[in-house]
Amino acid sequence: EVDRLVRDLRASGAVEAARTEARTFLQQASDSLAAFPDNVYRRSMQGLCDFVVQRTY
């Protein structure tokens, strides 16, 4: 039953819509980081944004 639910969810386009929305928020976050000095903390936050966008399951 879980497999069917996952299949139906993917077929509905909801997963891709959520990914698109997440990429939009992450781009905004990444752009906002430009206001901070280039240091280890900013690079760490940028790395987190990059990881979230690129991760796969």
Buried (B, 14 or more C-beta within 10 A) or exposed (E): EEEEEEEEEEEEEEEEEEEEEEEEEBEEBBEEBEEEEEEEEBEEBBEEBEEEEEEEE
